[in-house]
């Protein structure tokens, strides 16, 4: 995934645990990188082999 497609918040805000994905979505909207009608994938990783993905239309 090209880094220009990601919203990286870890260096500035640390690990926000379960709030990471909603926080990154808000940041992406504030930066003008997504908006109404856009298709957005939220990908969450956890320890071991855990992975969660949801695709939403804003």
C-alpha positions in Angstrom: 0.0 0.0 0.0 1.5 3.4 -1.0 2.0 5.6 2.1 0.1 8.4 0.4 -3.0 6.3 0.8 -2.5 5.8 4.5 -3.3 8.0 7.5 -0.5 7.3 10.0 -1.2 8.6 13.5 1.1 6.4 15.7 4.1 8.8 15.9 2.1 11.8 17.1 -0.6 10.1 19.2 0.7 6.7 20.2 -1.4 3.5 20.3 -5.0 4.5 20.6 -6.1 0.8 20.7 -9.8 0.5 19.7 -10.1 4.2 19.0 -7.4 4.1 16.2 -9.7 3.5 13.2 -12.3 6.1 14.1 -9.6 8.6 14.9 -7.8 8.0 11.6 -11.1 8.4 9.7 -11.6 11.8 11.4 -8.1 12.8 10.6 -8.5 11.8 7.0 -11.6 13.8 6.7 -9.9 16.8 8.3 -7.1 16.5 5.8 -9.5 16.4 2.9 -8.4 13.0 1.9 -11.9 11.5 2.0 -15.5 12.8 2.1 -19.1 12.1 1.2 -19.5 9.3 -1.4 -15.9 8.0 -1.0 -15.3 4.3 -0.5 -13.0 3.7 2.5 -11.4 0.5 3.9 -10.7 0.3 7.6 -8.2 -2.4 8.4 -7.5 -3.5 12.0 -4.7 -5.8 13.0 -4.2 -7.5 16.4 -1.8 -9.9 18.0 -1.4 -13.4 16.5 -3.4 -13.9 13.3 -6.3 -11.5 14.0 -7.4 -9.2 11.3 -10.6 -7.2 10.7 -11.6 -5.3 7.6 -14.7 -3.2 6.8 -15.4 -1.2 3.7 -17.8 1.7 4.0 -19.1 4.4 1.8 -19.0 7.8 3.5 
